[in-house]
Amino acid sequence: MNRQDFIKTLGDHGVFFDHHGTRHDIFVHEKTGKKIPVPRHKEMKNKFLKLVLKEIPKD
């Protein structure tokens, strides 16, 4: 999955960009405030997406 699709999927789950870190971009879940670091790779593995989505609380 490419990075743009990955970020769009995060947005669909209520996670939005907060700031740039040194090696990662930091995203935050809008309701819980949980921070999620996302590496700056062009391609993301689906396994990584599943791990991140598992950490996001369900509404």
Backbone hydrogen bonds, N-H to C=O, Kabsch-Sander energy under -0.5 kcal/mol:
donor,donor_aa,acceptor,acceptor_aa,energy
3,R,42,K,-2.0
6,F,2,N,-2.1
7,I,3,R,-2.6
8,K,4,Q,-2.1
9,T,5,D,-2.3
10,L,6,F,-2.0
11,G,7,I,-2.3
12,D,8,K,-1.9
13,H,9,T,-0.8
13,H,10,L,-1.0
14,G,11,G,-1.5
15,V,10,L,-2.1
16,F,28,V,-2.6
18,D,26,I,-3.1
19,H,26,I,-1.4
21,G,24,H,-3.2
25,D,38,V,-2.8
26,I,19,H,-3.3
27,F,25,D,-0.5
27,F,36,I,-2.5
28,V,16,F,-3.1
29,H,34,K,-2.4
30,E,14,G,-3.0
33,G,29,H,-2.3
36,I,27,F,-3.6
38,V,25,D,-2.9
40,R,23,R,-1.0
41,H,39,P,-0.9
44,M,1,M,-3.7
48,F,45,K,-0.6
49,L,45,K,-1.6
50,K,46,N,-2.3
51,L,47,K,-2.0
52,V,48,F,-2.3
53,L,49,L,-2.8
54,K,50,K,-1.7
55,E,51,L,-1.0
55,E,52,V,-0.7
56,I,52,V,-0.8
